[in-house]
Amino acid sequence: MIARVILIRHGQTAWNRDERIRGQSDIPLDETGLEQAQATARYIAARWPLTAVYASPLQRAMATARAIADAQGLKVQPLNGLLDLSFGEWEGLPIPEVQARYPDLWRAWMEAPHTVHFPGGEGLDDVRERSMAALRDVVNRHSGETVAMVAHRVVNQVLLCAVLGLGNDHFWQIGQDTCAVNEIEWNGRFYRLTLMNDTSHLWRPL
């Protein structure tokens, strides 16, 4: 019995637009993000009947998930394992300021992200441990069903690396745009990625 997970990144926030480090700061969707969430909800409802919707408890993920859940008469279930990476001292800073204040750490983040542990925050291994535990719990609970999980760019990129059998050193080789849709199958033995970073519903809405 295949468990199917539709993994979604949340919609746009003002900090996405302004290129500020978000992490676990609780930033709402902006107007564009709310429109993206509705387009994503319509796309998913037309393609995948869901039995459950899970989301990171941060409001940008919860708002995206609520649009998806409402379209199918479901309620969102918060899942702490999907929380975004804590960037610690970086959170709230514009990227140019991070580059100026933390040049060595920024270079490491760009070139060897798996080696970085953010001051006052986490590293990718922390995200991988908790997000994969959440994914395992969901697929075991929903054998033969299709569910949605709404999370964040870092979480999704780490999860997709893990699903593909790649280490966190491949983090930057995975793309996740706002409201991107991914499809993961679990057959009881291994994961199979059948769709990745699909944003067609944002430029060709239903």
Number of C-alpha atoms within 10 A of each C-alpha: 10 17 20 26 24 20 27 30 28 33 30 24 21 15 17 16 10 10 14 19 20 22 22 18 16 12 18 20 24 17 13 13 22 20 17 26 29 23 22 28 23 18 21 20 15 12 8 14 13 21 15 20 25 25 30 24 22 23 16 26 30 24 23 30 33 23 22 27 24 15 17 20 11 16 16 23 17 19 20 15 20 29 23 24 23 23 20 18 13 21 17 18 15 15 16 11 12 18 14 10 12 13 12 10 19 17 12 14 16 12 14 16 19 17 15 17 18 17 13 10 16 17 17 22 17 13 22 25 13 16 24 19 13 17 19 12 11 20 22 13 11 17 15 14 16 21 21 27 28 33 30 29 21 23 25 28 23 26 23 28 20 18 18 12 11 13 14 21 15 16 23 17 9 15 15 23 16 21 30 24 25 22 20 20 19 21 14 12 6 10 18 15 15 10 13 18 20 17 20 14 18 18 9 9 13 12
